[in-house]
Amino acid sequence: MELSRRTFTALAGTAALGLALTGSGGAPTSAHTSRTVPTGPPPPPPRADGERHEVGFDRYSILVDGRRLVLWSGEMHPFRLPSPSLWRDVLQKMRAHGFNAVSASVAWNHHSPAPGTYDFSGVRDLDLFLRMAAETGLYVVLRPGPYLGGDVDGGGLPGWLTATASRPRTADPAYLRHAAEWLSAVDAIAARHLFTRGGGTVLLYQLEDADDARDRLRRTVRADGIDVPLLDSDRMRADDGRPDPWGGPGYAQVRRSRDAAYERRTRLAELAGGLALHNVRMAFGGTSWGWLPAPGVYTSYDYGAALDEARNRTPKLAALHELGHLLRSVPDFARLERAAQVRAADRRITVGRLINPDTGAHVHVLRNDSAEAVSATLPDAGVDVPVTVQARDAKLLVTELELGRRKLAYSTVPPMLSLKAGRQDVAVFAGRGGEMAQVVLDCEVQPVTTRLDPEPAWSYADGKLTVTAPLGPGGLNRVLVEGGDDETPMLLLFADDATALRLWPYETPSGSLLVYGPALLRDVTVRGSTVHLTGDTIGETGLEVWGPRGATGVTWNGRPVPTRISASGSLLAERMLPGVAPMTLPALDGWRRRTENPESGPGFDDSGWTAADKDSSHSTTPVPDGQPVLFADDYGFHYGDVWYRGEFTDAEDLESVSLAYSTGTLGLLMAWLDGRPLGTHRMPVPDGDGAGKGTWTATATFAVPEKLREEWRETSREERGDEPRAPRRHVLSVLVRRMQRDGADPKAARGLTSARFKGAAPDVAWRLQGQTAPDPVRGPLNNGGLYGEREGWHLPGYDDGDWEAAELPRGDRRQGVTWYRTGFRLNVARDVDASVGLVLHDDPDRAYRVQIFLNGWNLGQYVNDVGPQHTFVLPNGILRTRGENTLALAVLSDGTTPSGPSDVRLTLLGSAAGGVPVEPV
């Protein structure tokens, strides 16, 4: 079965998808069944249970073992978080905040340093990630490409592919052979984790490539035993943030423009369109460390996501948290049909209306695109009190909805979740702070209604119970409804957004429960009469647990918590849970410094370098007439900086050198002649028109310094005589920061493309050198071709004892590369998750850039005079939070201005008591 990406992200449920899939028993399961699957309880949280499962779909939703499932998926890229222990942290946060699935990309270039070589170890352990997802109770939408899109180097295609005869993203047989081999390597792991076979929770599999390539790769995937539904990519998806370009406004601005209101408008519009498969891109963006980022984006891939790059929650998360838990806990949303439209009394509010044909529940999506809050009644929907929709926001209004054993007539704020905890039904309503929530229940017989907090009020008339409660900083408001039409008590809880982010439903084999108070609930185990909770606290907080029947005790992170039974039936902690203690980070001092780029000197031994002796290329960039192939990829140098040395003789009349080169965004070229700097050329900072441009080409022309030419002439005069003289040897040294490859044209050349001379026509013999063999731990994208990288200056074990001591700030004027190293020790408590960043700041007029290495890991590139990134996340696991760390900075400067580094310091990006165990990588 194949569903289009449009189905996955924009239009699912609007048309019948009459395609077949191979189900759990190997028999095709039709999208159209002989009977309609009715609305009912959703399937239980998935796990690797060893049982066979059937996965199908109809025009309304996915069907799992005959039950309807609204898929609420959050996207993360494991390759953008190079610390496997932290995968579990992000997955647990996603599950806790309402997601029931994770959409996970697998980057070909991250796993394949050479043709036929596939590495799934260490930070590339796909098997481990899929196990963690199953242990967390999340379905997986697996996305192995082959092409992943424009935000990663070469669209995720490996660098070595550029030097082959294949034509990427086409039906070219050579490309399809490589792509099929890659998919089969992934499939060998994925097949062990298919939900249909009970080995894991892989529910859907997404192929992303050009149509003619994708059609053929489907056969490979099916032949590999992947029997879950296949998704196709047609790029029709609503992003929750966006990548920020070099020189852009920064992710704080992205998050302001795509805030919680944007999330509600986007997600509720999808719901109004009948969508039952949702993907939040990105739930967590992460870091494009090393040479992972696409040309147009910088190191941070924060994306403006709900969980920021440092794994902290952001204000926009509340909208996703509330809607996700609603879709998970209220089955009516899994089968909705468009219904006759209704109008609000104020036409500035537009209304989309759907109905569940089984239960009669009505779902109204209210949208206000005006610049001010609007309040209006909906008389056609039976709502005769004003409902407020904030400016440029949206709201969900539900009528005739069964919540537990009672029916909701309507509410002016949306429900967040409904569950049964112990002997009572619990319904939570959440909205914006400052709103007055009004909930109306149909009750033919008046129930006993008790305010458990002072703020709510209630009244009963004409068979309806009306409860009102303010939403605000006071926290949770509780109202207990007993008797009347049903003997099952109902607890009504009212929360604003901030309070909703402290409410945590959880399903256990013993029954559902609800926890209120901590900053995060990670896991719950019920053993006997004790509920064992693990999670995080930030500030001091209370704890309240509505648990399954028979629960009388609670532990928090392994420690007993004294509790009493509250009036609402909860186990209420008798003392506060402690928050995280303050912490101080060390200053970065004790720096040592060493200059490099010996490659620029005429006496450097380049005999071990690769000779540029090719005369044809598979690149899409033509080889200039009369020039050898100088493209870095053709000689196996696919990532980072590349050095060239051209040797020639008899050039005393040389006036200038013109060097053509091709790079990604912000690439640069530096040149030296006989060890003398000729200058630096930089690609421009993209403006609005060039922001999407992936390949930049330019020709840098450098005049030979008159002083150097005079030296040549003087030497020639001294050597005149009767004896023939040997031809004078000259060396032209060129360093190219190639940046990254364009996903739209991954075979465009990178590096030097031609060299031309004025005043002389020397015959140049070129050699080049880039990165050495891929780091077996850090992978192929970690290193480039700087001398210090090739010599291991970035590694923690390197002996820098003979380097000169240095203090910051620096103000050197030098064309080339200078390295700085220091060490620091952290002693973070074992039960504290501290997210630490590195901050670099300097005068923006200073033109230099820095490669940042922590314990040998290339964690990003800082460009001082472009920005906007000044803070770089140091992932725990790479960062030793209880031990010694080595920080190395490779500073590349053009010599036209003083170059840093200047202000370099550690900063605490967030901390919590709790976290997950972190293994070093």
C-alpha positions in Angstrom: 0.0 0.0 0.0 1.2 3.5 -0.8 -0.1 6.7 0.6 1.1 10.0 -0.8 2.9 12.5 1.4 0.0 14.8 0.7 -2.1 12.1 2.4 0.3 12.0 5.3 0.4 15.8 5.9 -2.4 17.6 4.2 -5.3 15.8 2.8 -5.8 12.5 4.5 -9.4 11.5 4.9 -10.7 13.6 2.0 -10.8 10.8 -0.5 -10.9 7.0 -0.4 -7.4 5.6 -1.1 -8.3 2.4 -2.9 -4.8 0.7 -2.7 -3.8 -2.5 -1.1 -1.1 -3.3 1.5 0.5 -6.5 2.6 -0.7 -7.1 6.1 0.6 -9.1 9.1 -0.1 -12.5 7.6 1.2 -11.7 4.2 -2.3 -11.4 2.7 -3.4 -8.2 1.1 -5.7 -6.0 3.2 -8.0 -3.8 1.3 -8.4 -0.1 2.1 -12.1 -0.7 1.7 -13.5 -3.3 4.0 -16.9 -5.0 3.8 -18.0 -3.1 6.9 -17.0 0.2 8.2 -14.9 0.2 11.3 -16.9 2.0 14.0 -15.5 4.6 16.4 -14.1 2.9 19.5 -11.2 2.9 21.8 -7.8 3.4 20.1 -5.2 0.7 20.1 -3.0 0.4 23.2 0.4 2.1 23.1 2.7 0.0 20.8 5.5 -2.1 21.9 7.7 -5.0 20.7 5.3 -7.7 21.9 6.2 -10.5 19.5 2.6 -10.7 18.2 1.4 -10.2 14.6 -0.5 -7.1 13.9 -2.6 -5.9 10.9 -2.2 -2.3 9.6 -4.6 -0.9 7.1 -6.5 2.3 6.4 -9.7 3.7 5.1 -10.7 7.2 4.1 -10.8 8.3 7.8 -7.8 7.0 9.5 -5.1 4.3 9.9 -6.5 1.0 11.2 -4.4 -1.0 13.7 -5.8 -4.4 14.5 -9.2 -3.2 13.6 -9.0 -0.1 15.7 -8.9 3.5 14.5 -5.7 5.4 15.1 -5.1 9.2 14.8 -1.4 9.4 14.1 0.2 12.3 15.9 3.8 12.1 14.8 6.7 14.4 15.8 9.7 14.5 13.5 13.3 14.2 14.8 16.5 13.3 13.0 18.7 10.9 15.1 21.8 12.0 13.0 21.3 15.6 14.3 21.8 14.4 17.9 25.1 12.7 18.1 24.6 11.1 21.5 22.4 8.0 21.5 21.6 8.4 25.2 19.8 11.6 24.4 17.7 10.0 21.8 15.8 8.4 24.7 15.4 11.8 26.4 13.8 13.4 23.3 11.6 10.4 22.6 10.3 10.3 26.2 9.6 14.1 26.0 7.7 13.6 22.8 5.6 10.8 24.2 4.9 12.8 27.4 3.8 15.8 25.3 1.1 13.9 23.4 2.9 12.4 20.4 2.2 8.7 19.6 4.7 8.4 16.8 8.1 9.7 15.8 9.1 10.4 12.2 12.8 9.5 11.9 15.0 10.3 8.9 18.1 8.1 8.2 20.8 10.0 6.3 22.7 8.0 3.7 25.7 10.2 3.9 25.9 9.8 7.7 26.2 6.0 7.4 28.1 5.5 4.1 31.7 6.7 3.9 32.4 4.7 0.7 30.6 2.7 -1.9 29.3 -0.6 -0.4 30.2 0.5 3.2 27.4 1.0 5.7 28.1 1.8 9.3 25.3 1.4 11.9 27.4 1.6 15.0 27.8 4.2 17.7 26.0 7.4 16.9 24.7 5.7 13.8 23.0 2.8 15.6 19.6 2.6 13.9 18.8 -0.6 15.7 19.2 1.1 19.1 17.0 4.0 18.1 14.2 1.8 17.0 14.5 -0.2 20.2 14.3 3.0 22.2 11.2 4.1 20.3 9.4 0.8 21.0 10.4 1.0 24.7 9.0 4.5 24.9 5.7 3.4 23.3 6.0 5.3 20.1 5.1 4.2 16.6 7.9 5.0 14.0 7.5 6.5 10.6 10.9 5.5 9.1 12.3 7.8 6.4 15.5 6.4 4.8 15.5 8.7 1.8 17.4 8.0 -0.3 17.0 11.8 -0.8 16.1 13.7 2.4 15.7 17.3 1.1 17.5 20.6 1.0 18.5 21.0 4.7 21.3 18.5 4.8 24.5 18.2 2.7 23.8 16.9 -0.7 20.2 16.2 0.3 21.6 13.3 2.4 23.2 11.6 -0.6 26.8 10.5 0.2 29.7 12.4 -1.1 31.2 9.5 -2.9 28.1 9.3 -5.1 29.2 12.6 -6.8 32.2 10.9 -8.3 30.3 8.1 -9.9 28.7 7.9 -13.3 25.2 7.8 -11.8 22.5 10.5 -12.1 21.0 11.0 -8.7 17.2 11.1 -8.2 16.5 9.6 -11.6 15.7 6.2 -13.0 19.3 5.8 -14.1 20.3 2.2 -13.4 23.6 3.1 -11.8 21.9 5.4 -9.3 19.2 2.9 -8.6 21.7 0.2 -7.9 23.4 2.4 -5.3 20.1 3.6 -3.8 18.7 0.0 -3.6 21.8 -1.2 -1.9 21.5 1.6 0.7 17.8 0.9 1.3 18.5 -2.8 1.7 21.1 -2.0 4.3 18.5 0.0 6.2 15.8 -2.6 5.6 17.9 -5.4 7.1 17.6 -3.5 10.4 14.0 -2.1 9.9 12.6 -5.6 9.2 13.5 -6.7 12.7 11.4 -3.8 14.1 8.2 -3.9 12.0 5.0 -3.5 14.0 3.3 -6.0 11.7 5.6 -8.7 12.9 5.7 -7.7 16.6 9.4 -7.0 16.5 9.1 -3.3 17.1 6.9 -0.3 16.3 7.8 0.7 12.7 4.3 1.4 11.4 5.0 3.3 8.2 7.9 3.6 5.8 8.5 6.6 3.6 10.4 6.7 0.4 11.6 10.2 -0.7 13.0 10.6 -4.2 12.0 11.7 -7.7 8.9 9.8 -8.9 10.6 7.7 -11.5 13.2 6.6 -9.0 10.8 6.0 -6.2 8.5 3.8 -8.3 11.4 1.3 -8.9 12.7 1.5 -5.3 9.4 0.4 -3.9 10.0 -3.1 -5.4 13.3 -3.2 -3.5 11.7 -2.3 -0.2 9.0 -4.9 -0.6 11.5 -7.6 -1.7 13.4 -6.8 1.5 10.4 -7.8 3.5 9.0 -4.4 4.5 5.3 -5.1 4.7 4.0 -1.9 6.4 2.3 0.8 4.4 4.6 2.9 2.2 4.3 6.7 2.2 5.4 8.7 -0.9 6.8 12.2 -0.7 5.3 15.0 -2.8 6.7 17.7 -0.4 3.2 18.8 0.6 3.7 19.4 4.3 3.2 22.2 6.7 6.3 23.0 8.7 6.1 24.1 12.3 9.2 26.2 11.9 11.8 26.6 9.2 15.6 26.5 8.8 17.3 29.8 9.3 19.8 31.0 6.7 23.3 32.4 7.1 22.9 36.0 8.3 19.2 35.4 9.1 17.2 36.7 12.0 17.9 33.6 14.2 15.7 31.0 15.6 14.2 33.1 18.4 12.6 35.2 15.6 11.5 32.0 13.8 9.8 30.8 17.0 8.1 34.1 17.5 6.6 34.1 14.0 5.6 30.4 14.2 4.4 30.4 17.7 1.7 28.6 19.6 -1.1 30.5 17.7 0.5 29.4 14.5 0.5 25.8 15.6 -3.2 26.0 16.5 -4.0 27.6 13.1 -2.0 25.1 11.2 -3.0 21.9 13.0 -6.7 22.8 13.4 -6.8 23.7 9.7 -5.5 20.2 9.0 -8.2 18.7 11.3 -10.9 20.7 9.6 -9.6 19.2 6.3 -10.3 15.7 7.6 -6.7 14.8 8.4 -6.1 11.9 10.6 -2.3 11.6 10.0 -0.4 14.5 11.4 3.4 15.1 11.3 4.9 17.9 13.3 8.1 19.0 11.5 10.1 19.5 13.6 9.3 18.4 17.1 13.0 18.5 17.8 15.4 20.0 15.3 18.8 19.3 16.8 22.3 20.2 15.4 23.8 20.0 12.0 27.2 19.2 13.4 30.3 18.7 11.4 29.7 19.1 7.7 26.1 18.0 7.8 24.3 21.2 7.0 23.1 22.2 3.6 24.8 25.1 1.9 22.2 27.7 2.9 21.9 26.9 6.7 24.3 27.1 9.6 25.1 24.6 12.4 22.0 25.0 14.5 19.0 23.2 13.2 16.8 24.4 16.0 14.1 25.0 13.4 12.0 27.0 15.8 10.8 23.6 17.0 8.6 23.0 20.1 11.7 21.4 21.8 14.6 23.6 21.2 18.1 22.6 20.2 19.1 22.2 23.9 16.1 19.8 24.5 14.2 22.4 26.4 10.5 22.9 26.0 9.3 26.2 24.5 6.0 28.1 24.9 4.7 26.8 21.6 4.8 23.3 22.9 1.6 23.8 24.9 -0.5 23.9 21.7 0.9 20.6 20.5 0.7 19.0 24.0 -3.0 19.9 24.4 -4.1 18.8 20.9 -1.9 15.7 20.9 -3.4 14.4 24.1 -6.9 15.2 22.9 -6.4 13.2 19.7 -4.9 10.3 21.6 -7.6 10.0 24.3 -10.8 11.0 22.5 -11.6 8.4 19.8 -14.3 10.6 18.1 -11.5 12.4 16.2 -10.5 9.2 14.3 -13.7 9.2 12.1 -14.8 12.7 11.0 -16.9 13.8 8.0 -17.5 17.3 6.8 -20.8 18.6 7.9 -23.0 21.5 6.9 -21.3 24.7 7.8 -22.4 27.1 10.5 -21.5 30.7 11.0 -20.4 32.7 13.9 -22.3 35.8 14.8 -19.1 37.8 14.1 -18.0 37.0 10.5 -14.4 37.7 11.4 -14.5 34.2 12.9 -14.7 31.5 10.2 -15.9 28.1 11.2 -15.1 24.6 9.8 -17.5 21.9 11.0 -17.1 18.1 11.1 -19.2 15.3 12.6 -18.5 11.8 13.8 -21.3 9.7 12.1 -21.1 7.1 14.9 -21.3 9.2 18.0 -22.9 12.4 16.7 -20.1 14.5 18.1 -19.6 17.8 16.3 -16.2 19.4 15.9 -15.9 23.1 15.1 -12.7 24.8 14.1 -12.9 28.5 14.7 -10.3 30.8 13.1 -9.7 34.5 13.6 -7.3 36.0 11.1 -7.9 39.5 12.3 -5.5 41.6 14.4 -7.6 41.6 17.5 -9.4 39.1 19.7 -13.0 38.4 18.7 -15.8 37.0 20.8 -18.9 35.7 19.2 -21.7 33.2 19.7 -22.5 30.2 17.4 -26.2 30.1 17.5 -26.4 27.5 14.7 -24.3 25.1 16.8 -26.3 25.7 19.9 -23.7 27.8 21.6 -25.4 30.9 22.9 -22.5 32.3 25.0 -19.6 34.2 23.5 -16.6 32.2 22.5 -13.3 34.1 22.3 -10.7 33.5 19.7 -7.5 35.5 20.1 -6.0 37.6 17.3 -4.5 35.4 14.5 -5.3 32.3 16.4 -7.7 29.3 16.2 -9.8 27.4 18.7 -11.4 24.0 18.8 -15.0 23.9 19.9 -16.7 20.5 20.4 -20.4 19.8 21.0 -22.3 16.6 21.7 -19.2 14.8 22.8 -19.2 11.8 25.1 -16.6 12.2 27.8 -16.6 9.1 29.9 -20.1 8.3 30.9 -21.4 11.9 30.5 -22.1 14.1 27.5 -20.5 17.4 26.8 -23.1 19.8 25.4 -20.4 22.4 24.6 -17.4 24.2 26.1 -15.9 27.6 25.4 -12.4 26.2 25.7 -11.4 22.8 24.1 -11.1 19.6 26.0 -7.5 18.4 26.4 -8.0 14.8 27.4 -10.4 12.3 28.8 -9.5 9.2 30.7 -10.7 6.9 33.5 -8.5 6.9 36.6 -9.5 4.5 39.3 -13.3 4.7 39.8 -13.8 8.1 38.2 -13.8 9.7 34.8 -11.4 12.6 34.4 -11.8 15.4 31.8 -9.3 18.2 31.4 -10.1 21.5 29.6 -7.3 23.9 28.7 -7.0 27.3 27.1 -5.3 30.6 27.1 -4.5 32.3 30.4 -7.0 34.9 31.4 -10.0 33.1 29.7 -13.1 32.1 31.6 -13.9 28.5 30.7 -17.5 27.5 30.5 -18.4 23.8 30.3 -21.9 22.6 29.8 -22.9 19.0 30.5 -26.2 17.3 29.5 -27.7 16.1 32.8 -31.4 15.1 32.9 -31.0 14.5 36.6 -29.2 17.1 38.6 -25.8 15.8 39.9 -24.0 16.6 43.1 -21.4 19.2 42.1 -18.6 20.1 44.4 -16.0 22.9 43.9 -12.6 21.5 45.1 -10.9 24.9 44.6 -12.4 28.3 45.3 -12.4 29.8 41.8 -14.9 27.7 39.9 -18.7 28.2 40.0 -21.6 26.1 38.8 -25.3 26.2 38.1 -28.0 23.8 37.0 -31.0 24.5 34.9 -33.1 22.9 32.2 -31.2 19.6 32.2 -27.8 21.2 31.9 -25.0 21.6 34.4 -22.9 24.7 33.7 -19.4 25.0 35.2 -17.2 28.0 34.9 -13.6 28.4 35.9 -10.9 31.0 35.3 -7.7 29.9 33.6 -4.7 31.6 35.0 -1.6 31.5 37.1 -3.4 30.0 40.1 -2.8 26.6 38.7 -5.3 23.7 38.4 -9.0 24.2 39.2 -11.0 21.1 40.2 -14.7 20.4 40.2 -16.2 17.0 41.1 -19.5 15.8 39.6 -21.3 12.9 41.2 -24.5 11.1 40.7 -27.3 12.5 38.5 -27.5 10.5 35.2 -24.7 8.1 36.1 -23.1 6.8 39.3 -19.5 7.1 37.9 -18.0 10.3 39.3 -16.5 12.8 36.9 -13.6 15.1 37.8 -13.4 18.3 35.7 -10.0 19.9 35.6 -9.3 23.4 34.2 -5.9 24.6 33.2 -4.2 27.4 31.3 -1.4 26.6 28.9 1.3 26.7 31.5 -0.6 24.5 33.9 -1.5 22.0 31.0 2.2 21.5 30.5 2.4 20.0 34.0 -0.4 17.5 33.4 0.7 14.1 32.3 -1.6 11.2 31.4 -0.1 7.7 31.2 -1.4 4.3 30.3 -0.2 1.2 32.2 -1.4 -2.4 32.2 -3.1 -1.6 35.5 -5.0 1.2 34.0 -4.7 4.9 33.1 -3.5 7.5 35.4 -2.9 11.3 35.5 0.0 13.1 37.2 0.1 16.8 38.0 3.0 18.9 39.1 6.5 18.0 37.7 8.1 19.5 34.7 8.1 16.1 32.9 6.8 12.6 33.5 9.1 10.1 31.8 7.8 6.7 32.9 5.3 4.9 35.1 5.4 1.4 36.6 2.7 0.1 38.9 3.8 -2.7 41.2 1.3 -3.8 43.7 -0.2 -0.8 45.3 2.6 1.6 44.5 2.9 3.9 41.5 6.6 4.4 40.6 7.1 7.6 38.7 10.3 8.9 37.0 10.6 12.3 35.6 12.1 15.8 35.9 11.7 18.8 38.1 13.1 22.3 37.5 11.6 24.3 40.3 10.2 23.0 43.6 6.8 21.5 42.8 3.9 19.7 44.3 2.8 16.2 43.1 -0.7 14.8 42.6 -1.5 11.4 41.1 -4.9 10.1 40.0 -4.0 6.5 39.8 -5.6 3.1 39.0 -7.7 1.3 41.6 -5.8 0.0 44.6 -2.9 2.5 44.3 -2.0 3.7 47.8 1.7 4.8 47.5 4.0 6.8 45.2 7.7 7.0 44.5 9.5 9.7 42.6 12.7 8.8 40.9 13.1 5.8 43.2 12.3 7.6 46.5 9.1 7.2 48.5 6.8 10.2 48.5 4.5 10.6 51.6 0.9 11.2 50.3 -2.6 11.6 51.5 -5.9 11.0 49.7 -7.4 14.3 48.5 -11.0 15.3 48.0 -10.6 14.7 44.3 -9.5 11.1 44.8 -5.9 11.8 44.1 -2.8 10.8 46.0 -1.5 14.2 47.0 2.2 14.6 48.1 2.5 16.0 51.6 5.8 17.7 50.8 7.2 19.4 47.7 9.4 17.7 45.3 12.8 19.5 45.2 13.9 21.4 42.1 17.3 21.5 40.5 20.1 23.1 42.4 21.9 26.1 41.0 25.2 25.3 39.2 28.2 27.3 38.2 30.2 26.6 35.0 34.0 27.1 34.9 35.7 29.9 33.1 37.6 28.9 30.0 41.3 29.8 30.5 44.7 28.2 30.2 44.6 28.5 26.4 47.4 27.3 24.2 48.0 28.5 20.6 49.7 27.4 17.5 49.6 28.7 13.9 49.4 26.2 11.0 49.0 26.1 7.2 52.6 25.0 6.5 51.1 24.0 3.1 51.4 27.6 2.1 55.2 27.5 2.2 57.3 26.6 -0.9 59.3 24.0 1.0 56.3 21.9 2.3 56.6 18.3 1.3 53.4 17.4 -0.7 54.8 14.3 -2.3 52.2 12.2 -0.5 49.3 14.3 -1.8 47.0 13.2 -4.7 48.1 14.4 -8.1 45.4 16.2 -10.1 45.8 14.1 -13.2 42.3 13.5 -14.4 41.0 15.0 -17.6 37.3 14.2 -17.3 34.7 14.2 -14.6 31.2 12.9 -13.7 30.4 16.3 -12.2 27.6 18.5 -13.7 30.2 21.3 -13.8 32.1 21.3 -17.1 35.9 20.9 -17.0 37.4 24.1 -18.4 39.2 23.8 -21.7 42.9 23.2 -21.3 42.6 22.5 -17.5 43.0 19.4 -15.5 40.1 18.2 -13.3 40.6 20.0 -10.0 37.2 19.2 -8.5 37.8 17.9 -4.9 35.1 15.2 -5.1 36.8 13.5 -8.1 39.8 12.8 -5.9 37.8 11.5 -2.9 37.7 14.7 -0.8 34.0 15.2 -0.1 33.8 17.2 3.1 35.5 20.3 4.6 38.5 22.2 3.5 40.7 21.3 0.6 44.3 22.3 -0.1 45.9 22.7 -3.5 49.5 23.2 -4.4 50.5 24.0 -8.0 54.2 23.8 -8.9 55.6 25.6 -12.0 58.8 27.3 -13.2 60.0 30.4 -15.0 57.3 32.9 -14.1 59.3 36.1 -13.5 57.0 38.0 -15.7 53.8 36.8 -14.0 51.5 39.7 -13.2 48.4 38.1 -11.8 46.7 34.8 -11.0 43.0 34.1 -11.6 41.5 31.3 -9.6 38.0 30.0 -10.4 36.3 28.1 -7.7 32.9 26.6 -6.8 31.5 26.2 -3.2 28.4 26.2 -1.2 27.1 29.4 0.6 29.9 31.5 2.2 32.7 29.5 0.7 36.1 31.1 0.5 39.5 30.8 -1.2 42.9 31.8 0.2 46.0 31.9 -2.0 49.8 32.1 -1.4 52.6 32.3 -3.9 56.0 31.1 -2.8 54.7 31.4 0.8 53.6 35.1 0.4 49.9 35.8 0.9 48.1 36.9 -2.3 44.7 37.4 -0.5 41.4 35.9 0.2 38.2 35.8 -1.8 34.8 35.1 -0.2 31.5 34.3 -1.6 28.9 37.0 -0.7 26.4 36.7 2.1 23.1 35.7 0.4 20.4 38.3 0.1 16.8 37.6 -0.4 17.2 36.5 -3.9 20.2 34.3 -3.3 19.1 32.6 0.0 18.0 29.4 -1.8 21.1 29.2 -4.0 23.1 26.1 -3.3 26.2 26.5 -5.5 28.2 29.6 -5.8 31.0 30.2 -8.4 33.5 33.0 -8.7 36.9 33.9 -10.1 39.4 35.5 -7.7 42.1 37.5 -9.4 45.2 38.3 -7.3 48.0 40.6 -8.5 51.5 39.3 -7.8 53.0 41.6 -5.2 55.5 44.0 -6.7 57.9 43.2 -3.8 57.8 39.5 -4.8 58.3 40.3 -8.4 61.3 42.5 -7.5 62.8 39.7 -5.5 62.4 37.4 -8.5 64.1 39.9 -10.8 66.9 40.5 -8.3 67.6 36.8 -8.0 67.6 36.5 -11.8 70.2 39.3 -12.0 72.4 37.5 -9.5 72.2 34.3 -11.3 73.2 35.6 -14.7 76.4 34.3 -16.1 77.9 31.8 -18.6 76.6 28.8 -16.7 73.0 27.7 -17.6 70.7 28.1 -14.6 68.1 25.6 -13.4 64.5 26.7 -13.9 63.3 28.6 -10.8 60.6 26.6 -9.0 57.4 28.4 -7.8 54.5 27.1 -5.7 51.0 28.4 -5.8 49.1 27.3 -2.6 45.4 27.5 -2.4 43.0 26.7 0.5 39.3 26.4 -0.4 36.6 26.2 2.2 34.2 24.3 0.0 31.2 24.4 2.4 28.5 21.9 1.5 26.9 20.4 -1.5 23.6 21.5 -3.0 20.8 18.9 -2.6 19.2 20.1 -5.9 22.5 19.6 -7.8 24.7 17.4 -5.6 27.2 16.7 -8.4 28.1 20.4 -8.9 31.8 20.9 -8.4 33.4 21.9 -5.1 36.8 23.3 -4.8 39.2 24.9 -7.3 38.0 24.6 -10.9 40.7 26.4 -12.9 43.8 28.6 -12.7 44.8 31.1 -15.3 47.8 33.4 -15.4 48.6 36.9 -16.8 52.1 37.7 -18.0 53.2 34.1 -18.1 51.8 30.8 -19.2 53.4 28.2 -16.9 52.7 24.5 -17.1 51.4 23.8 -13.6 51.5 20.4 -11.9 48.8 20.3 -9.3 48.4 18.2 -6.1 45.6 18.4 -3.6 44.8 17.1 -0.1 41.5 17.0 1.8 40.2 15.1 4.7 42.0 11.8 5.6 40.3 8.5 6.3 36.9 8.9 8.0 37.0 8.9 11.8 35.8 5.4 12.8 33.8 6.9 15.8 32.7 10.3 14.5 32.1 9.3 10.9 32.8 10.8 7.5 31.3 14.2 8.1 33.4 15.2 11.1 36.6 16.3 9.5 38.0 18.3 6.6 41.5 18.8 5.3 43.1 21.4 7.6 46.6 20.5 8.6 45.6 20.4 12.3 42.8 18.0 11.5 45.1 15.7 9.6 47.5 15.8 12.5 44.9 15.3 15.2 45.2 18.7 16.8 41.4 18.5 17.5 41.6 15.3 19.5 41.6 15.2 23.3 44.7 13.0 23.5 46.9 15.3 21.5 50.0 16.7 23.3 49.9 20.5 23.0 52.7 21.0 25.6 55.0 22.7 23.2 52.3 25.2 22.1 52.6 28.8 23.3 50.4 30.0 26.1 47.7 32.5 25.0 45.1 34.7 26.6 41.9 35.8 25.1 40.8 38.1 23.5 43.1 37.9 20.6 43.6 40.4 17.8 45.9 38.7 15.3 46.2 39.8 11.7 47.2 36.8 9.7 45.9 35.0 6.6 45.5 31.4 7.4 44.6 29.1 10.3 45.5 29.4 14.0 44.5 26.8 16.6 43.6 27.3 20.2 43.2 24.6 22.8 42.1 24.4 26.4 40.6 22.0 28.8 37.9 22.2 31.5 36.3 20.0 34.0 32.6 19.7 34.9 31.2 18.0 38.0 27.4 18.0 37.4 25.4 15.9 39.9 24.5 12.5 38.5 20.8 13.1 38.8 20.9 16.4 37.0 20.4 16.9 33.3 22.4 20.1 32.4 22.4 21.4 28.9 25.5 23.4 28.2 26.4 25.7 25.3 29.5 27.4 24.1 29.2 31.1 23.4 31.5 33.1 21.0 31.2 36.9 20.7 33.4 39.5 19.0 33.2 42.8 17.1 31.1 41.9 14.0 33.5 43.9 11.8 36.2 41.3 12.4 36.4 38.8 9.5 37.1 35.3 10.7 35.4 32.0 11.3 35.9 29.2 13.8 35.5 25.4 13.6 34.6 24.2 17.1 35.9 20.8 18.3 34.8 19.3 21.6 36.6 16.1 22.6 37.4 15.6 18.9 33.8 16.2 17.7 33.2 19.0 15.1 30.3 20.7 16.6 29.9 23.6 14.2 31.2 26.6 12.4 31.0 30.1 13.7 31.3 33.0 11.2 31.9 36.1 13.2 31.0 38.8 10.7 27.9 37.0 9.3 26.1 35.1 12.1 23.5 34.8 13.4 24.7 31.9 15.5 26.7 32.7 18.6 25.7 29.8 20.9 26.6 26.2 20.1 25.0 23.3 22.0 27.4 20.8 23.5 25.5 17.5 23.7 25.9 15.5 26.8 27.8 12.3 26.0 30.2 14.2 23.8 30.4 16.7 26.7 31.7 14.9 29.8 29.4 16.4 32.5 31.4 14.6 35.1 35.0 14.7 33.8 37.6 16.4 31.7 36.9 18.0 28.4 39.1 19.3 25.6 38.0 22.3 23.5 39.9 23.1 20.3 39.1 26.1 18.0 40.4 26.3 14.5 40.4 30.0 13.5 40.4 30.8 9.8 41.1 34.5 9.1 41.8 36.5 5.9 44.3 38.9 7.5 42.3 42.0 6.6 41.1 42.6 10.2 42.1 41.5 13.6 40.9 38.0 14.3 39.7 36.4 17.5 38.7 34.5 19.3 37.5 37.1 21.8 34.8 36.2 24.3 34.6 32.4 24.6 32.6 31.0 27.5 30.3 28.2 28.6 26.7 28.9 29.3 23.9 27.0 31.0 21.1 26.5 28.5 18.8 24.6 30.9 18.9 22.1 33.7 16.5 19.7 35.5 16.7 17.2 38.3 16.1 13.8 36.7 17.1 13.2 33.1 18.3 10.0 31.6 21.5 8.1 32.1 24.1 9.3 29.6 26.8 7.1 28.2 30.0 8.8 26.7 30.4 8.7 23.0 
